[in-house]
Amino acid sequence: MEKDKSNYSFWGKYKQYAGNEIMLYAIMIIGIILGLIIFS
């Protein structure tokens, strides 16, 4: 329960950075794909 509560407050705190968050997710996904290509 406490873990969920901290997770919720984390998302609430960073909701105003939604645009940056989407960009971070895109960069993370691209990085994972590049990593798979490099290591495969």
mmCIF entry with sequence, helices, sheets and N, C-alpha, C, O atoms, coordinates in Angstrom:
data_MODEL
# 
_entry.id   MODEL 
# 
_entity.id                         1 
_entity.type                       polymer 
_entity.pdbx_number_of_molecules   1 
# 
_entity_poly.entity_id                      1 
_entity_poly.type                           'polypeptide(L)' 
_entity_poly.nstd_linkage                   no 
_entity_poly.nstd_monomer                   no 
_entity_poly.pdbx_seq_one_letter_code       MEKDKSNYSFWGKYKQYAGNEIMLYAIMIIGIILGLIIFS 
_entity_poly.pdbx_seq_one_letter_code_can   MEKDKSNYSFWGKYKQYAGNEIMLYAIMIIGIILGLIIFS 
_entity_poly.pdbx_strand_id                 A 
# 
loop_
_entity_poly_seq.entity_id 
_entity_poly_seq.num 
_entity_poly_seq.mon_id 
_entity_poly_seq.hetero 
1 1  MET n 
1 2  GLU n 
1 3  LYS n 
1 4  ASP n 
1 5  LYS n 
1 6  SER n 
1 7  ASN n 
1 8  TYR n 
1 9  SER n 
1 10 PHE n 
1 11 TRP n 
1 12 GLY n 
1 13 LYS n 
1 14 TYR n 
1 15 LYS n 
1 16 GLN n 
1 17 TYR n 
1 18 ALA n 
1 19 GLY n 
1 20 ASN n 
1 21 GLU n 
1 22 ILE n 
1 23 MET n 
1 24 LEU n 
1 25 TYR n 
1 26 ALA n 
1 27 ILE n 
1 28 MET n 
1 29 ILE n 
1 30 ILE n 
1 31 GLY n 
1 32 ILE n 
1 33 ILE n 
1 34 LEU n 
1 35 GLY n 
1 36 LEU n 
1 37 ILE n 
1 38 ILE n 
1 39 PHE n 
1 40 SER n 
# 
_struct_asym.id          A 
_struct_asym.entity_id   1 
# 
loop_
_struct_conf.conf_type_id 
_struct_conf.id 
_struct_conf.pdbx_PDB_helix_id 
_struct_conf.beg_label_comp_id 
_struct_conf.beg_label_asym_id 
_struct_conf.beg_label_seq_id 
_struct_conf.pdbx_beg_PDB_ins_code 
_struct_conf.end_label_comp_id 
_struct_conf.end_label_asym_id 
_struct_conf.end_label_seq_id 
_struct_conf.pdbx_end_PDB_ins_code 
_struct_conf.beg_auth_comp_id 
_struct_conf.beg_auth_asym_id 
_struct_conf.beg_auth_seq_id 
_struct_conf.end_auth_comp_id 
_struct_conf.end_auth_asym_id 
_struct_conf.end_auth_seq_id 
_struct_conf.pdbx_PDB_helix_class 
_struct_conf.details 
_struct_conf.pdbx_PDB_helix_length 
HELX_P HELX_P1 AA1 GLU A 2  ? TYR A 14 ? GLU A 2  TYR A 14 1 ? 13 
HELX_P HELX_P2 AA2 LYS A 15 ? TYR A 17 ? LYS A 15 TYR A 17 5 ? 3  
HELX_P HELX_P3 AA3 ALA A 18 ? PHE A 39 ? ALA A 18 PHE A 39 1 ? 22 
# 
_struct_conf_type.id          HELX_P 
_struct_conf_type.criteria    ? 
_struct_conf_type.reference   ? 
# 
loop_
_atom_site.group_PDB 
_atom_site.id 
_atom_site.type_symbol 
_atom_site.label_atom_id 
_atom_site.label_alt_id 
_atom_site.label_comp_id 
_atom_site.label_asym_id 
_atom_site.label_entity_id 
_atom_site.label_seq_id 
_atom_site.pdbx_PDB_ins_code 
_atom_site.Cartn_x 
_atom_site.Cartn_y 
_atom_site.Cartn_z 
_atom_site.occupancy 
_atom_site.B_iso_or_equiv 
_atom_site.pdbx_formal_charge 
_atom_site.auth_seq_id 
_atom_site.auth_comp_id 
_atom_site.auth_asym_id 
_atom_site.auth_atom_id 
_atom_site.pdbx_PDB_model_num 
ATOM 1   N N  . MET A 1 1  ? 0.843  -1.205  0.000   1.00 0.00 ? 1  MET A N  1 
ATOM 2   C CA . MET A 1 1  ? 0.000  0.000   0.000   1.00 0.00 ? 1  MET A CA 1 
ATOM 3   C C  . MET A 1 1  ? 0.876  1.252   0.000   1.00 0.00 ? 1  MET A C  1 
ATOM 4   O O  . MET A 1 1  ? 0.638  2.176   -0.778  1.00 0.00 ? 1  MET A O  1 
ATOM 5   N N  . GLU A 1 2  ? 1.885  1.284   0.868   1.00 0.00 ? 2  GLU A N  1 
ATOM 6   C CA . GLU A 1 2  ? 2.744  2.469   0.947   1.00 0.00 ? 2  GLU A CA 1 
ATOM 7   C C  . GLU A 1 2  ? 3.463  2.711   -0.382  1.00 0.00 ? 2  GLU A C  1 
ATOM 8   O O  . GLU A 1 2  ? 3.650  3.853   -0.800  1.00 0.00 ? 2  GLU A O  1 
ATOM 9   N N  . LYS A 1 3  ? 3.864  1.616   -1.038  1.00 0.00 ? 3  LYS A N  1 
ATOM 10  C CA . LYS A 1 3  ? 4.552  1.741   -2.319  1.00 0.00 ? 3  LYS A CA 1 
ATOM 11  C C  . LYS A 1 3  ? 3.628  2.421   -3.341  1.00 0.00 ? 3  LYS A C  1 
ATOM 12  O O  . LYS A 1 3  ? 4.052  3.323   -4.062  1.00 0.00 ? 3  LYS A O  1 
ATOM 13  N N  . ASP A 1 4  ? 2.360  1.978   -3.395  1.00 0.00 ? 4  ASP A N  1 
ATOM 14  C CA . ASP A 1 4  ? 1.403  2.573   -4.315  1.00 0.00 ? 4  ASP A CA 1 
ATOM 15  C C  . ASP A 1 4  ? 1.208  4.056   -4.006  1.00 0.00 ? 4  ASP A C  1 
ATOM 16  O O  . ASP A 1 4  ? 1.116  4.884   -4.912  1.00 0.00 ? 4  ASP A O  1 
ATOM 17  N N  . LYS A 1 5  ? 1.147  4.381   -2.701  1.00 0.00 ? 5  LYS A N  1 
ATOM 18  C CA . LYS A 1 5  ? 0.923  5.778   -2.300  1.00 0.00 ? 5  LYS A CA 1 
ATOM 19  C C  . LYS A 1 5  ? 2.083  6.653   -2.769  1.00 0.00 ? 5  LYS A C  1 
ATOM 20  O O  . LYS A 1 5  ? 1.852  7.742   -3.293  1.00 0.00 ? 5  LYS A O  1 
ATOM 21  N N  . SER A 1 6  ? 3.321  6.200   -2.591  1.00 0.00 ? 6  SER A N  1 
ATOM 22  C CA . SER A 1 6  ? 4.475  6.978   -3.014  1.00 0.00 ? 6  SER A CA 1 
ATOM 23  C C  . SER A 1 6  ? 4.498  7.075   -4.542  1.00 0.00 ? 6  SER A C  1 
ATOM 24  O O  . SER A 1 6  ? 4.866  8.111   -5.096  1.00 0.00 ? 6  SER A O  1 
ATOM 25  N N  . ASN A 1 7  ? 4.105  5.994   -5.218  1.00 0.00 ? 7  ASN A N  1 
ATOM 26  C CA . ASN A 1 7  ? 4.051  6.014   -6.676  1.00 0.00 ? 7  ASN A CA 1 
ATOM 27  C C  . ASN A 1 7  ? 3.043  7.057   -7.150  1.00 0.00 ? 7  ASN A C  1 
ATOM 28  O O  . ASN A 1 7  ? 3.314  7.816   -8.080  1.00 0.00 ? 7  ASN A O  1 
ATOM 29  N N  . TYR A 1 8  ? 1.871  7.088   -6.498  1.00 0.00 ? 8  TYR A N  1 
ATOM 30  C CA . TYR A 1 8  ? 0.815  8.031   -6.870  1.00 0.00 ? 8  TYR A CA 1 
ATOM 31  C C  . TYR A 1 8  ? 1.302  9.465   -6.694  1.00 0.00 ? 8  TYR A C  1 
ATOM 32  O O  . TYR A 1 8  ? 1.104  10.298  -7.578  1.00 0.00 ? 8  TYR A O  1 
ATOM 33  N N  . SER A 1 9  ? 1.942  9.762   -5.554  1.00 0.00 ? 9  SER A N  1 
ATOM 34  C CA . SER A 1 9  ? 2.420  11.115  -5.309  1.00 0.00 ? 9  SER A CA 1 
ATOM 35  C C  . SER A 1 9  ? 3.521  11.470  -6.312  1.00 0.00 ? 9  SER A C  1 
ATOM 36  O O  . SER A 1 9  ? 3.636  12.619  -6.738  1.00 0.00 ? 9  SER A O  1 
ATOM 37  N N  . PHE A 1 10 ? 4.332  10.468  -6.684  1.00 0.00 ? 10 PHE A N  1 
ATOM 38  C CA . PHE A 1 10 ? 5.370  10.695  -7.702  1.00 0.00 ? 10 PHE A CA 1 
ATOM 39  C C  . PHE A 1 10 ? 4.740  11.155  -9.007  1.00 0.00 ? 10 PHE A C  1 
ATOM 40  O O  . PHE A 1 10 ? 5.172  12.145  -9.597  1.00 0.00 ? 10 PHE A O  1 
ATOM 41  N N  . TRP A 1 11 ? 3.715  10.434  -9.458  1.00 0.00 ? 11 TRP A N  1 
ATOM 42  C CA . TRP A 1 11 ? 3.054  10.809  -10.717 1.00 0.00 ? 11 TRP A CA 1 
ATOM 43  C C  . TRP A 1 11 ? 2.364  12.156  -10.571 1.00 0.00 ? 11 TRP A C  1 
ATOM 44  O O  . TRP A 1 11 ? 2.392  12.971  -11.493 1.00 0.00 ? 11 TRP A O  1 
ATOM 45  N N  . GLY A 1 12 ? 1.747  12.397  -9.426  1.00 0.00 ? 12 GLY A N  1 
ATOM 46  C CA . GLY A 1 12 ? 1.076  13.679  -9.201  1.00 0.00 ? 12 GLY A CA 1 
ATOM 47  C C  . GLY A 1 12 ? 2.055  14.829  -9.265  1.00 0.00 ? 12 GLY A C  1 
ATOM 48  O O  . GLY A 1 12 ? 1.761  15.879  -9.836  1.00 0.00 ? 12 GLY A O  1 
ATOM 49  N N  . LYS A 1 13 ? 3.234  14.624  -8.668  1.00 0.00 ? 13 LYS A N  1 
ATOM 50  C CA . LYS A 1 13 ? 4.252  15.678  -8.623  1.00 0.00 ? 13 LYS A CA 1 
ATOM 51  C C  . LYS A 1 13 ? 4.756  16.000  -10.026 1.00 0.00 ? 13 LYS A C  1 
ATOM 52  O O  . LYS A 1 13 ? 5.028  17.162  -10.330 1.00 0.00 ? 13 LYS A O  1 
ATOM 53  N N  . TYR A 1 14 ? 4.886  14.985  -10.887 1.00 0.00 ? 14 TYR A N  1 
ATOM 54  C CA . TYR A 1 14 ? 5.490  15.193  -12.207 1.00 0.00 ? 14 TYR A CA 1 
ATOM 55  C C  . TYR A 1 14 ? 4.451  15.335  -13.318 1.00 0.00 ? 14 TYR A C  1 
ATOM 56  O O  . TYR A 1 14 ? 4.798  15.343  -14.499 1.00 0.00 ? 14 TYR A O  1 
ATOM 57  N N  . LYS A 1 15 ? 3.161  15.448  -12.932 1.00 0.00 ? 15 LYS A N  1 
ATOM 58  C CA . LYS A 1 15 ? 2.125  15.588  -13.956 1.00 0.00 ? 15 LYS A CA 1 
ATOM 59  C C  . LYS A 1 15 ? 2.338  16.858  -14.786 1.00 0.00 ? 15 LYS A C  1 
ATOM 60  O O  . LYS A 1 15 ? 2.054  16.876  -15.984 1.00 0.00 ? 15 LYS A O  1 
ATOM 61  N N  . GLN A 1 16 ? 2.841  17.925  -14.140 1.00 0.00 ? 16 GLN A N  1 
ATOM 62  C CA . GLN A 1 16 ? 3.038  19.186  -14.859 1.00 0.00 ? 16 GLN A CA 1 
ATOM 63  C C  . GLN A 1 16 ? 4.142  19.054  -15.903 1.00 0.00 ? 16 GLN A C  1 
ATOM 64  O O  . GLN A 1 16 ? 4.228  19.878  -16.813 1.00 0.00 ? 16 GLN A O  1 
ATOM 65  N N  . TYR A 1 17 ? 4.988  18.032  -15.787 1.00 0.00 ? 17 TYR A N  1 
ATOM 66  C CA . TYR A 1 17 ? 6.049  17.800  -16.775 1.00 0.00 ? 17 TYR A CA 1 
ATOM 67  C C  . TYR A 1 17 ? 5.650  16.712  -17.774 1.00 0.00 ? 17 TYR A C  1 
ATOM 68  O O  . TYR A 1 17 ? 6.504  15.981  -18.276 1.00 0.00 ? 17 TYR A O  1 
ATOM 69  N N  . ALA A 1 18 ? 4.338  16.608  -18.061 1.00 0.00 ? 18 ALA A N  1 
ATOM 70  C CA . ALA A 1 18 ? 3.838  15.530  -18.919 1.00 0.00 ? 18 ALA A CA 1 
ATOM 71  C C  . ALA A 1 18 ? 4.540  15.540  -20.273 1.00 0.00 ? 18 ALA A C  1 
ATOM 72  O O  . ALA A 1 18 ? 4.903  14.479  -20.781 1.00 0.00 ? 18 ALA A O  1 
ATOM 73  N N  . GLY A 1 19 ? 4.738  16.701  -20.861 1.00 0.00 ? 19 GLY A N  1 
ATOM 74  C CA . GLY A 1 19 ? 5.394  16.788  -22.165 1.00 0.00 ? 19 GLY A CA 1 
ATOM 75  C C  . GLY A 1 19 ? 6.804  16.233  -22.102 1.00 0.00 ? 19 GLY A C  1 
ATOM 76  O O  . GLY A 1 19 ? 7.202  15.431  -22.947 1.00 0.00 ? 19 GLY A O  1 
ATOM 77  N N  . ASN A 1 20 ? 7.564  16.663  -21.093 1.00 0.00 ? 20 ASN A N  1 
ATOM 78  C CA . ASN A 1 20 ? 8.923  16.156  -20.932 1.00 0.00 ? 20 ASN A CA 1 
ATOM 79  C C  . ASN A 1 20 ? 8.913  14.658  -20.664 1.00 0.00 ? 20 ASN A C  1 
ATOM 80  O O  . ASN A 1 20 ? 9.809  13.936  -21.102 1.00 0.00 ? 20 ASN A O  1 
ATOM 81  N N  . GLU A 1 21 ? 7.897  14.195  -19.942 1.00 0.00 ? 21 GLU A N  1 
ATOM 82  C CA . GLU A 1 21 ? 7.804  12.775  -19.614 1.00 0.00 ? 21 GLU A CA 1 
ATOM 83  C C  . GLU A 1 21 ? 7.634  11.949  -20.884 1.00 0.00 ? 21 GLU A C  1 
ATOM 84  O O  . GLU A 1 21 ? 8.273  10.910  -21.051 1.00 0.00 ? 21 GLU A O  1 
ATOM 85  N N  . ILE A 1 22 ? 6.758  12.425  -21.784 1.00 0.00 ? 22 ILE A N  1 
ATOM 86  C CA . ILE A 1 22 ? 6.552  11.716  -23.052 1.00 0.00 ? 22 ILE A CA 1 
ATOM 87  C C  . ILE A 1 22 ? 7.870  11.667  -23.829 1.00 0.00 ? 22 ILE A C  1 
ATOM 88  O O  . ILE A 1 22 ? 8.212  10.638  -24.411 1.00 0.00 ? 22 ILE A O  1 
ATOM 89  N N  . MET A 1 23 ? 8.605  12.780  -23.835 1.00 0.00 ? 23 MET A N  1 
ATOM 90  C CA . MET A 1 23 ? 9.888  12.830  -24.524 1.00 0.00 ? 23 MET A CA 1 
ATOM 91  C C  . MET A 1 23 ? 10.857 11.827  -23.890 1.00 0.00 ? 23 MET A C  1 
ATOM 92  O O  . MET A 1 23 ? 11.562 11.103  -24.594 1.00 0.00 ? 23 MET A O  1 
ATOM 93  N N  . LEU A 1 24 ? 10.883 11.791  -22.529 1.00 0.00 ? 24 LEU A N  1 
ATOM 94  C CA . LEU A 1 24 ? 11.770 10.851  -21.843 1.00 0.00 ? 24 LEU A CA 1 
ATOM 95  C C  . LEU A 1 24 ? 11.409 9.411   -22.204 1.00 0.00 ? 24 LEU A C  1 
ATOM 96  O O  . LEU A 1 24 ? 12.294 8.591   -22.445 1.00 0.00 ? 24 LEU A O  1 
ATOM 97  N N  . TYR A 1 25 ? 10.105 9.102   -22.241 1.00 0.00 ? 25 TYR A N  1 
ATOM 98  C CA . TYR A 1 25 ? 9.702  7.748   -22.612 1.00 0.00 ? 25 TYR A CA 1 
ATOM 99  C C  . TYR A 1 25 ? 10.145 7.426   -24.029 1.00 0.00 ? 25 TYR A C  1 
ATOM 100 O O  . TYR A 1 25 ? 10.628 6.325   -24.296 1.00 0.00 ? 25 TYR A O  1 
ATOM 101 N N  . ALA A 1 26 ? 9.985  8.383   -24.944 1.00 0.00 ? 26 ALA A N  1 
ATOM 102 C CA . ALA A 1 26 ? 10.402 8.160   -26.331 1.00 0.00 ? 26 ALA A CA 1 
ATOM 103 C C  . ALA A 1 26 ? 11.899 7.889   -26.394 1.00 0.00 ? 26 ALA A C  1 
ATOM 104 O O  . ALA A 1 26 ? 12.338 6.973   -27.090 1.00 0.00 ? 26 ALA A O  1 
ATOM 105 N N  . ILE A 1 27 ? 12.689 8.689   -25.662 1.00 0.00 ? 27 ILE A N  1 
ATOM 106 C CA . ILE A 1 27 ? 14.147 8.496   -25.650 1.00 0.00 ? 27 ILE A CA 1 
ATOM 107 C C  . ILE A 1 27 ? 14.496 7.137   -25.050 1.00 0.00 ? 27 ILE A C  1 
ATOM 108 O O  . ILE A 1 27 ? 15.379 6.443   -25.553 1.00 0.00 ? 27 ILE A O  1 
ATOM 109 N N  . MET A 1 28 ? 13.802 6.758   -23.975 1.00 0.00 ? 28 MET A N  1 
ATOM 110 C CA . MET A 1 28 ? 14.062 5.468   -23.346 1.00 0.00 ? 28 MET A CA 1 
ATOM 111 C C  . MET A 1 28 ? 13.755 4.320   -24.307 1.00 0.00 ? 28 MET A C  1 
ATOM 112 O O  . MET A 1 28 ? 14.532 3.372   -24.414 1.00 0.00 ? 28 MET A O  1 
ATOM 113 N N  . ILE A 1 29 ? 12.619 4.406   -25.006 1.00 0.00 ? 29 ILE A N  1 
ATOM 114 C CA . ILE A 1 29 ? 12.232 3.352   -25.944 1.00 0.00 ? 29 ILE A CA 1 
ATOM 115 C C  . ILE A 1 29 ? 13.262 3.263   -27.073 1.00 0.00 ? 29 ILE A C  1 
ATOM 116 O O  . ILE A 1 29 ? 13.678 2.169   -27.452 1.00 0.00 ? 29 ILE A O  1 
ATOM 117 N N  . ILE A 1 30 ? 13.670 4.417   -27.607 1.00 0.00 ? 30 ILE A N  1 
ATOM 118 C CA . ILE A 1 30 ? 14.674 4.423   -28.678 1.00 0.00 ? 30 ILE A CA 1 
ATOM 119 C C  . ILE A 1 30 ? 15.984 3.818   -28.163 1.00 0.00 ? 30 ILE A C  1 
ATOM 120 O O  . ILE A 1 30 ? 16.631 3.037   -28.861 1.00 0.00 ? 30 ILE A O  1 
ATOM 121 N N  . GLY A 1 31 ? 16.367 4.186   -26.937 1.00 0.00 ? 31 GLY A N  1 
ATOM 122 C CA . GLY A 1 31 ? 17.592 3.641   -26.357 1.00 0.00 ? 31 GLY A CA 1 
ATOM 123 C C  . GLY A 1 31 ? 17.523 2.134   -26.201 1.00 0.00 ? 31 GLY A C  1 
ATOM 124 O O  . GLY A 1 31 ? 18.500 1.436   -26.473 1.00 0.00 ? 31 GLY A O  1 
ATOM 125 N N  . ILE A 1 32 ? 16.375 1.623   -25.764 1.00 0.00 ? 32 ILE A N  1 
ATOM 126 C CA . ILE A 1 32 ? 16.215 0.167   -25.594 1.00 0.00 ? 32 ILE A CA 1 
ATOM 127 C C  . ILE A 1 32 ? 16.321 -0.520  -26.950 1.00 0.00 ? 32 ILE A C  1 
ATOM 128 O O  . ILE A 1 32 ? 16.989 -1.546  -27.082 1.00 0.00 ? 32 ILE A O  1 
ATOM 129 N N  . ILE A 1 33 ? 15.654 0.054   -27.965 1.00 0.00 ? 33 ILE A N  1 
ATOM 130 C CA . ILE A 1 33 ? 15.694 -0.545  -29.309 1.00 0.00 ? 33 ILE A CA 1 
ATOM 131 C C  . ILE A 1 33 ? 17.127 -0.549  -29.838 1.00 0.00 ? 33 ILE A C  1 
ATOM 132 O O  . ILE A 1 33 ? 17.599 -1.560  -30.358 1.00 0.00 ? 33 ILE A O  1 
ATOM 133 N N  . LEU A 1 34 ? 17.813 0.582   -29.702 1.00 0.00 ? 34 LEU A N  1 
ATOM 134 C CA . LEU A 1 34 ? 19.213 0.654   -30.150 1.00 0.00 ? 34 LEU A CA 1 
ATOM 135 C C  . LEU A 1 34 ? 20.067 -0.356  -29.394 1.00 0.00 ? 34 LEU A C  1 
ATOM 136 O O  . LEU A 1 34 ? 20.917 -1.017  -29.990 1.00 0.00 ? 34 LEU A O  1 
ATOM 137 N N  . GLY A 1 35 ? 19.849 -0.484  -28.084 1.00 0.00 ? 35 GLY A N  1 
ATOM 138 C CA . GLY A 1 35 ? 20.605 -1.442  -27.294 1.00 0.00 ? 35 GLY A CA 1 
ATOM 139 C C  . GLY A 1 35 ? 20.373 -2.869  -27.777 1.00 0.00 ? 35 GLY A C  1 
ATOM 140 O O  . GLY A 1 35 ? 21.314 -3.658  -27.868 1.00 0.00 ? 35 GLY A O  1 
ATOM 141 N N  . LEU A 1 36 ? 19.123 -3.201  -28.087 1.00 0.00 ? 36 LEU A N  1 
ATOM 142 C CA . LEU A 1 36 ? 18.829 -4.552  -28.596 1.00 0.00 ? 36 LEU A CA 1 
ATOM 143 C C  . LEU A 1 36 ? 19.535 -4.785  -29.925 1.00 0.00 ? 36 LEU A C  1 
ATOM 144 O O  . LEU A 1 36 ? 20.108 -5.851  -30.152 1.00 0.00 ? 36 LEU A O  1 
ATOM 145 N N  . ILE A 1 37 ? 19.491 -3.783  -30.805 1.00 0.00 ? 37 ILE A N  1 
ATOM 146 C CA . ILE A 1 37 ? 20.134 -3.923  -32.108 1.00 0.00 ? 37 ILE A CA 1 
ATOM 147 C C  . ILE A 1 37 ? 21.648 -4.113  -31.933 1.00 0.00 ? 37 ILE A C  1 
ATOM 148 O O  . ILE A 1 37 ? 22.256 -4.959  -32.588 1.00 0.00 ? 37 ILE A O  1 
ATOM 149 N N  . ILE A 1 38 ? 22.242 -3.313  -31.043 1.00 0.00 ? 38 ILE A N  1 
ATOM 150 C CA . ILE A 1 38 ? 23.700 -3.379  -30.851 1.00 0.00 ? 38 ILE A CA 1 
ATOM 151 C C  . ILE A 1 38 ? 24.101 -4.716  -30.240 1.00 0.00 ? 38 ILE A C  1 
ATOM 152 O O  . ILE A 1 38 ? 25.092 -5.312  -30.660 1.00 0.00 ? 38 ILE A O  1 
ATOM 153 N N  . PHE A 1 39 ? 23.340 -5.200  -29.246 1.00 0.00 ? 39 PHE A N  1 
ATOM 154 C CA . PHE A 1 39 ? 23.729 -6.403  -28.526 1.00 0.00 ? 39 PHE A CA 1 
ATOM 155 C C  . PHE A 1 39 ? 23.275 -7.692  -29.193 1.00 0.00 ? 39 PHE A C  1 
ATOM 156 O O  . PHE A 1 39 ? 23.693 -8.773  -28.777 1.00 0.00 ? 39 PHE A O  1 
ATOM 157 N N  . SER A 1 40 ? 22.423 -7.609  -30.224 1.00 0.00 ? 40 SER A N  1 
ATOM 158 C CA . SER A 1 40 ? 21.934 -8.837  -30.841 1.00 0.00 ? 40 SER A CA 1 
ATOM 159 C C  . SER A 1 40 ? 22.809 -9.275  -32.021 1.00 0.00 ? 40 SER A C  1 
ATOM 160 O O  . SER A 1 40 ? 22.531 -10.296 -32.650 1.00 0.00 ? 40 SER A O  1 
# 
